[in-house]
C-alpha cells in the first residue's frame, strides 16, 4: 500500500500536469483530458487489464531502453524543484 507521502506526491504531480496542460491548451481541447492515479501503478494495471492497454507489451521504467530518458527527466525534475 502506498504511504500518505507517496500518494500526496502523486496527486501533486497529477495537478501539476493538469495545470501545464491548461496553460498550453484551451479547454476542452486538452492534450490530457483525463488523468488517473493508478493504485499499484501502471505495472499492476497492465498485469490485470492487458487487453485495455496499447501497446500490448510492458517495459519496466528502469529498463535499459529508457535509461537516457529517465536520466533526462530526473535532471529536469531536480532543476525545477
SELUM-148416 format. One line per 4 residues: number of its first residue (from 1); for each residue x, y, z of N, C-alpha, C, O, CB. Coordinates in steps of 0.2 Angstrom, whole numbers, plus 5000, padded with zeros to 4 digits. Glycine has a CB too. Layout:
BEGIN
NUM> X,Y,Z,X,Y,Z,X,Y,Z,X,Y,Z,X,Y,Z ~ ... $
This chain:
BEGIN
1> 5004,4994,5000,5000,5000,5000,5004,5006,5000,5010,5006,5003,4995,5000,5006 ~ 5002,5011,4996,5006,5017,4996,5006,5021,5003,5001,5021,5006,5004,5022,4990 ~ 5011,5024,5004,5011,5029,5010,5007,5035,5009,5007,5037,5003,5018,5030,5013 ~ 5005,5039,5014,5002,5045,5013,5006,5050,5009,5004,5053,5004,5000,5048,5019 $
5> 5013,5050,5011,5018,5055,5007,5018,5053,5000,5018,5057,4996,5025,5054,5011 ~ 5019,5047,4998,5019,5044,4991,5013,5046,4987,5013,5049,4982,5020,5037,4991 ~ 5007,5045,4990,5000,5047,4987,5000,5054,4986,4998,5056,4981,4995,5044,4992 ~ 5002,5058,4991,5002,5065,4991,5006,5068,4985,5004,5072,4981,5004,5069,4997 $
9> 5012,5065,4984,5017,5067,4979,5014,5065,4972,5014,5069,4968,5023,5063,4980 ~ 5010,5060,4972,5007,5058,4965,5002,5063,4963,5001,5065,4958,5005,5051,4965 ~ 4998,5065,4968,4992,5069,4967,4995,5076,4965,4992,5079,4961,4988,5070,4974 ~ 5000,5078,4968,5004,5085,4967,5006,5085,4959,5005,5089,4956,5009,5086,4971 $
13> 5009,5079,4957,5012,5079,4950,5006,5078,4945,5006,5081,4940,5016,5072,4950 ~ 5000,5075,4947,4995,5075,4943,4992,5082,4942,4990,5084,4937,4989,5070,4946 ~ 4991,5086,4948,4989,5093,4947,4994,5097,4943,4991,5101,4940,4988,5095,4954 ~ 5000,5096,4944,5005,5100,4940,5004,5099,4933,5004,5103,4929,5012,5098,4942 $
17> 5003,5092,4931,5002,5090,4924,4996,5094,4921,4996,5096,4916,5002,5083,4923 ~ 4991,5093,4925,4984,5097,4923,4985,5104,4922,4983,5107,4917,4979,5095,4929 ~ 4989,5107,4927,4990,5114,4926,4994,5116,4920,4992,5121,4916,4994,5117,4932 ~ 4999,5112,4918,5003,5114,4912,4999,5113,4906,4999,5116,4901,5009,5109,4912 $
21> 4995,5107,4906,4991,5106,4900,4986,5112,4899,4985,5114,4894,4987,5099,4902 ~ 4983,5114,4905,4978,5120,4904,4982,5126,4902,4979,5130,4898,4975,5121,4911 ~ 4988,5127,4904,4992,5133,4902,4994,5133,4894,4995,5138,4891,4998,5134,4906 ~ 4994,5127,4891,4996,5126,4885,4991,5125,4880,4991,5126,4874,5001,5120,4884 $
25> 4985,5123,4882,4979,5121,4878,4973,5124,4881,4972,5125,4887,4979,5113,4877 ~ 4968,5126,4877,4962,5129,4879,4957,5123,4880,4956,5119,4875,4959,5134,4874 ~ 4954,5123,4886,4948,5118,4887,4943,5119,4882,4941,5125,4881,4946,5119,4894 ~ 4940,5114,4879,4940,5107,4881,4946,5103,4876,4946,5097,4877,4934,5104,4880 $
29> 4950,5107,4873,4955,5104,4868,4961,5103,4872,4966,5105,4870,4956,5108,4862 ~ 4961,5099,4877,4967,5097,4881,4971,5091,4878,4968,5087,4875,4965,5096,4889 ~ 4977,5091,4880,4981,5086,4877,4980,5080,4882,4980,5074,4879,4989,5088,4878 ~ 4979,5081,4888,4977,5075,4893,4970,5077,4896,4970,5079,4902,4983,5075,4898 $
33> 4965,5075,4893,4958,5077,4895,4956,5073,4902,4952,5075,4906,4953,5076,4890 ~ 4959,5067,4902,4958,5063,4908,4964,5061,4911,4969,5058,4908,4953,5057,4907 ~ 4965,5061,4918,4971,5059,4921,4969,5055,4927,4964,5056,4930,4976,5065,4924 ~ 4973,5049,4928,4971,5044,4933,4977,5043,4937,4983,5042,4934,4968,5038,4930 $
37> 4977,5042,4944,4982,5039,4948,4980,5032,4949,4975,5030,4952,4983,5043,4955 ~ 4984,5027,4947,4983,5020,4947,4986,5017,4954,4992,5017,4955,4986,5017,4941 ~ 4982,5014,4958,4984,5011,4964,4989,5005,4961,4986,5001,4957,4978,5008,4968 ~ 4995,5005,4964,4999,4999,4961,5003,5001,4955,5008,4998,4953,4996,4993,4960 $
41> 5001,5007,4952,5005,5010,4946,5003,5006,4940,4998,5002,4940,5012,5009,4947 ~ 5006,5008,4934,5004,5005,4928,5006,4998,4927,5002,4994,4924,5007,5009,4922 ~ 5011,4996,4930,5013,4989,4930,5007,4984,4933,5006,4979,4929,5019,4988,4934 ~ 5005,4986,4938,4999,4982,4941,4993,4982,4937,4989,4977,4936,4997,4984,4948 $
45> 4991,4988,4934,4986,4989,4930,4987,4985,4924,4982,4981,4921,4985,4996,4928 ~ 4993,4985,4921,4994,4981,4915,4993,4974,4916,4990,4970,4912,5001,4983,4912 ~ 4996,4971,4921,4995,4964,4923,4988,4962,4924,4986,4956,4922,4999,4963,4930 ~ 4984,4966,4926,4976,4965,4927,4972,4966,4921,4967,4963,4920,4974,4968,4933 $
49> 4974,4971,4917,4970,4973,4912,4973,4974,4905,4972,4979,4902,4966,4980,4914 ~ 4978,4969,4903,4982,4970,4897,4978,4971,4891,4980,4975,4887,4986,4964,4896 ~ 4972,4969,4891,4968,4969,4885,4966,4977,4883,4964,4978,4878,4962,4965,4885 ~ 4966,4981,4889,4964,4988,4888,4970,4992,4887,4970,4998,4886,4961,4990,4894 $
53> 4976,4989,4886,4982,4993,4885,4985,4993,4878,4984,4988,4875,4988,4990,4890 ~ 4988,4999,4876,4991,4999,4870,4997,5003,4870,4997,5009,4873,4986,5003,4865 ~ 5003,5000,4868,5004,4994,4865,5003,4988,4870,5003,4989,4876,5010,4993,4862 ~ 5001,4982,4868,5000,4976,4872,5007,4973,4874,5008,4967,4873,4996,4971,4869 $
57> 5011,4977,4876,5018,4975,4879,5020,4979,4885,5018,4985,4885,5023,4974,4874 ~ 5024,4977,4889,5026,4981,4895,5033,4981,4896,5036,4976,4896,5022,4978,4902 ~ 5036,4987,4897,5043,4988,4898,5044,4992,4904,5042,4997,4905,5047,4991,4891 ~ 5047,4989,4909,5048,4992,4915,5052,4999,4915,5056,5000,4910,5052,4988,4920 $
61> 5050,5004,4919,5053,5010,4919,5061,5010,4919,5064,5014,4916,5051,5014,4925 ~ 5064,5006,4923,5071,5005,4924,5074,5001,4918,5080,4999,4919,5073,5003,4930 ~ 5071,4999,4913,5074,4995,4908,5079,4999,4904,5078,5005,4903,5068,4993,4903 ~ 5084,4996,4902,5090,5000,4898,5087,5004,4893,5090,5009,4891,5095,4994,4896 $
65> 5082,5002,4889,5079,5006,4884,5077,5013,4885,5077,5017,4881,5073,5002,4881 ~ 5075,5014,4892,5073,5020,4894,5078,5024,4898,5076,5029,4901,5066,5019,4898 ~ 5084,5022,4899,5089,5024,4903,5090,5032,4902,5090,5036,4907,5095,5021,4903 ~ 5091,5034,4896,5093,5041,4894,5087,5045,4896,5088,5051,4898,5095,5041,4887 $
69> 5081,5043,4894,5075,5047,4895,5074,5048,4903,5072,5054,4905,5069,5044,4892 ~ 5075,5043,4906,5074,5043,4914,5079,5048,4917,5077,5052,4921,5075,5036,4917 ~ 5085,5048,4915,5090,5052,4917,5089,5059,4916,5090,5064,4920,5097,5050,4915 ~ 5086,5061,4910,5084,5067,4907,5079,5070,4912,5079,5076,4914,5083,5067,4900 $
73> 5074,5066,4913,5068,5068,4917,5070,5069,4924,5067,5074,4927,5062,5063,4917 ~ 5074,5065,4927,5076,5066,4934,5080,5073,4934,5080,5076,4939,5080,5060,4936 ~ 5085,5074,4929,5089,5080,4929,5084,5086,4929,5085,5091,4933,5094,5080,4924 ~ 5079,5086,4925,5074,5092,4924,5070,5092,4930,5069,5098,4932,5070,5090,4918 $
77> 5068,5087,4933,5064,5087,4939,5068,5091,4945,5065,5095,4949,5062,5080,4941 ~ 5074,5089,4946,5078,5092,4951,5080,5099,4950,5080,5103,4955,5085,5088,4952 ~ 5081,5101,4944,5082,5108,4942,5076,5112,4943,5077,5118,4945,5084,5108,4935 ~ 5070,5110,4942,5064,5114,4943,5061,5114,4950,5056,5117,4952,5059,5112,4938 $
81> 5064,5110,4955,5062,5109,4962,5064,5115,4966,5062,5116,4972,5064,5103,4965 $
